Amino acid sequence: MNTPRPIKPPRQLFPTVYSFPPNRDTLGGTAYFILKNTGNILVDCPPWHEGTTQFLLEHGGVTTLFITHRDAISNQIAKIQTALNCDIVIQEQEAYLIPEAKVSPFQDAWVAEDFEAIWTSGFSPGSSCLYYKKEGGCLFTGRHLLPNQKGDFQSLRTAKTFHWNRQLQSITKLIERFEHENLSYIFPAANTGFLRGAGYAKEAHNQLIRAFEHSKKQILVSF
């Protein structure tokens, strides 16, 4: 008889930021949990089981579930909303993908205390990043920017990429929006194993600049 693997708990990366283990329901995506006195935020859908529910409720619940891109939408999202009684925020071009839940779509940006959502179309029509100004400035990039095997960030051009030129323009948008002083860390939604155990990347603004250069050299990658 096979013994089931123990469920890994979320990992605390910073005093207010946790990461969840990869979620099979979102193609191995990594979700994040951000603690805020005015209401906690969940970034993308974590593996959904009793342990996740218990952890989130013990830490004050969730006010907002922010979805960075279409592949981060779990088939459990309606159950997540019901269990947590949270709002779901997603860019308007992908809101239609969640007919089973009540969502709050945004167009170019969504702003809440200490947070700013930035539409970064390219990977998918509604791909977006979430900026958290605490902890030195954190950018949750979804799959818009991912680390490669060397730990360097870039956009990955695949046959499923919605619009490559827009994705490059979206990197430029982030470079112009931030500075070294207000952006310290990047948290991707996949390929976190390439971050050598850190769970995030430092020198975030420099990473954005290098990501643009790496991405311009990308050829089409097929899966």
matplotlib code that plots the C-alpha trace (Angstrom):
import matplotlib.pyplot as plt

x = [0.0, 1.4, 1.7, 0.4, 3.0, 2.7, 1.3, 3.9, 2.9, 3.3, 6.8, 7.5, 9.7, 9.4, 7.5, 4.4, 4.9, 4.4, 4.7, 2.7, 4.0, 3.4, -0.2, -1.0, -4.3, -2.5, 0.3, 2.6, 2.1, 3.2, 0.7, 1.6, -0.1, 0.4, -0.5, -2.1, -3.8, -6.5, -7.1, -4.9, -4.3, -3.8, -1.9, -3.1, -4.7, -2.9, -3.3, -6.8, -7.3, -8.2, -4.6, -4.7, -8.1, -7.0, -3.7, -5.4, -8.2, -5.7, -3.8, -6.9, -8.5, -8.3, -10.0, -8.8, -7.7, -5.7, -5.2, -2.1, -3.0, -5.3, -3.2, -3.4, -7.2, -7.8, -10.8, -11.4, -11.7, -15.4, -14.8, -12.0, -14.2, -17.0, -14.7, -12.9, -15.7, -13.1, -13.3, -11.6, -9.7, -8.6, -7.8, -11.1, -10.0, -9.8, -12.7, -15.0, -13.0, -14.5, -18.3, -18.8, -17.5, -18.2, -15.2, -14.1, -12.4, -10.0, -8.7, -5.3, -4.6, -6.1, -5.0, -5.5, -3.6, 0.1, -0.9, -1.0, -2.0, -0.4, -1.7, 1.2, -0.4, 1.6, 1.8, -2.0, -4.5, -5.1, -1.7, -0.8, 1.7, 0.9, 3.2, 3.4, 5.2, 6.2, 9.3, 11.4, 9.0, 7.8, 6.6, 4.6, 5.0, 2.8, 4.2, 4.9, 8.5, 10.1, 13.6, 15.7, 18.1, 20.7, 18.2, 18.0, 14.5, 13.0, 9.7, 9.4, 8.2, 6.1, 3.5, 0.9, 2.1, -0.7, 1.3, 5.1, 5.6, 3.1, 4.9, 8.2, 6.4, 5.0, 8.6, 9.5, 6.4, 7.6, 11.1, 9.7, 7.2, 9.8, 13.2, 15.9, 14.7, 11.1, 11.5, 13.7, 12.3, 10.6, 8.3, 7.4, 4.5, 6.6, 10.2, 10.8, 13.2, 15.7, 15.9, 18.3, 16.1, 15.5, 11.9, 12.4, 15.0, 16.9, 17.9, 14.6, 14.9, 18.2, 16.4, 13.8, 16.4, 18.2, 14.9, 14.2, 17.6, 17.2, 13.7, 14.5, 16.9, 14.2, 13.3, 10.0, 10.0, 7.6, 6.2]
y = [0.0, 3.4, 6.0, 9.4, 12.1, 14.7, 18.0, 20.8, 23.9, 27.4, 28.8, 32.2, 34.2, 37.6, 38.6, 39.4, 37.1, 33.3, 31.0, 27.8, 24.6, 24.2, 23.6, 20.8, 22.4, 25.5, 23.7, 23.7, 27.3, 29.0, 31.1, 33.7, 34.9, 38.5, 39.5, 42.9, 44.4, 45.9, 42.6, 39.7, 39.1, 35.8, 35.9, 33.1, 29.8, 27.6, 23.8, 23.6, 21.2, 21.3, 22.3, 25.4, 26.5, 26.1, 28.0, 30.9, 31.2, 30.9, 33.9, 36.1, 34.9, 36.5, 39.7, 39.5, 36.8, 38.4, 36.4, 37.2, 35.2, 32.6, 29.6, 30.6, 29.9, 26.7, 24.6, 25.0, 28.8, 28.9, 26.8, 29.0, 32.1, 30.4, 29.1, 32.5, 34.9, 36.9, 39.2, 37.9, 40.6, 39.9, 41.8, 42.3, 40.3, 37.1, 37.7, 35.7, 32.5, 32.4, 32.4, 30.3, 33.0, 36.7, 38.7, 42.4, 43.0, 45.9, 47.5, 49.1, 49.1, 48.2, 50.1, 49.2, 50.1, 49.2, 47.3, 48.1, 45.8, 46.5, 45.1, 43.4, 41.8, 39.4, 36.0, 36.1, 38.9, 39.7, 38.9, 41.3, 41.8, 42.8, 45.3, 45.3, 48.4, 46.9, 44.7, 47.0, 46.6, 43.3, 42.4, 39.3, 38.6, 35.6, 33.9, 37.3, 37.0, 33.7, 32.7, 30.5, 27.8, 30.5, 32.4, 35.2, 36.5, 36.7, 36.3, 32.9, 32.8, 29.7, 28.6, 29.6, 33.2, 35.5, 38.5, 38.6, 42.2, 43.3, 41.2, 43.0, 46.3, 45.2, 44.6, 48.1, 49.4, 47.8, 49.2, 52.7, 52.3, 51.4, 52.4, 50.6, 52.4, 51.2, 47.7, 45.1, 41.6, 39.6, 36.6, 34.5, 32.1, 29.3, 28.0, 28.8, 25.9, 28.0, 30.5, 28.2, 27.9, 31.6, 31.7, 35.2, 37.2, 40.3, 43.4, 43.4, 46.5, 45.2, 41.9, 43.8, 45.5, 42.2, 40.4, 42.8, 42.0, 38.3, 38.3, 40.2, 37.3, 34.6, 32.3, 30.4, 27.5, 24.6, 22.3]
z = [0.0, -1.0, 1.7, 0.4, 0.3, 3.1, 2.0, 2.0, 3.9, 2.4, 2.7, 4.4, 2.1, 3.9, 7.0, 4.9, 1.9, 1.6, -1.4, -2.0, -3.5, -7.2, -8.2, -10.6, -11.5, -12.9, -14.8, -11.8, -11.1, -7.9, -5.9, -3.2, -0.1, 1.2, 4.7, 5.2, 8.2, 5.8, 4.1, 2.9, -0.8, -2.6, -5.9, -8.2, -7.2, -4.7, -4.4, -2.9, 0.0, 3.6, 4.6, 2.4, 3.7, 7.3, 6.7, 5.1, 7.6, 10.5, 9.0, 8.8, 5.6, 2.1, 1.0, -2.7, -5.0, -7.8, -11.0, -13.1, -16.2, -17.6, -16.8, -13.1, -13.0, -11.1, -11.8, -8.0, -8.2, -7.4, -4.4, -3.3, -3.5, -1.6, 1.2, 1.6, 0.7, -1.3, -4.3, -7.5, -9.5, -13.1, -16.2, -18.2, -21.3, -19.2, -16.8, -19.2, -18.4, -14.9, -15.5, -12.4, -10.0, -9.3, -10.6, -10.5, -13.9, -14.5, -17.7, -17.5, -13.8, -10.4, -7.3, -3.7, -0.5, -1.1, -4.4, -8.1, -10.8, -14.2, -17.5, -19.3, -22.3, -24.4, -22.7, -22.8, -23.6, -20.0, -18.5, -15.7, -12.9, -9.3, -7.5, -3.7, -2.4, 0.9, 1.6, -0.6, -3.6, -4.9, -8.4, -8.9, -12.7, -13.3, -16.5, -18.2, -16.9, -15.8, -14.8, -17.0, -15.9, -15.0, -12.9, -15.4, -16.2, -19.7, -21.5, -23.1, -26.7, -27.4, -29.9, -27.3, -26.9, -27.6, -29.0, -28.8, -29.7, -27.1, -24.6, -25.3, -25.0, -21.7, -20.4, -21.4, -19.6, -16.4, -16.8, -17.3, -14.4, -11.7, -10.5, -8.4, -5.3, -5.4, -6.9, -5.2, -5.8, -8.5, -7.8, -10.8, -11.1, -12.5, -12.9, -9.2, -9.1, -11.1, -8.3, -6.4, -3.3, -2.8, -4.0, -5.6, -7.5, -6.2, -8.1, -9.7, -11.9, -13.3, -14.0, -16.0, -18.1, -18.7, -19.4, -22.3, -23.8, -23.3, -24.7, -27.9, -28.8, -28.2, -31.0, -31.1, -28.5, -29.1, -26.5]

ax = plt.figure().add_subplot(projection="3d")
ax.plot(x, y, z, "-o")
ax.set_aspect("equal")
plt.show()
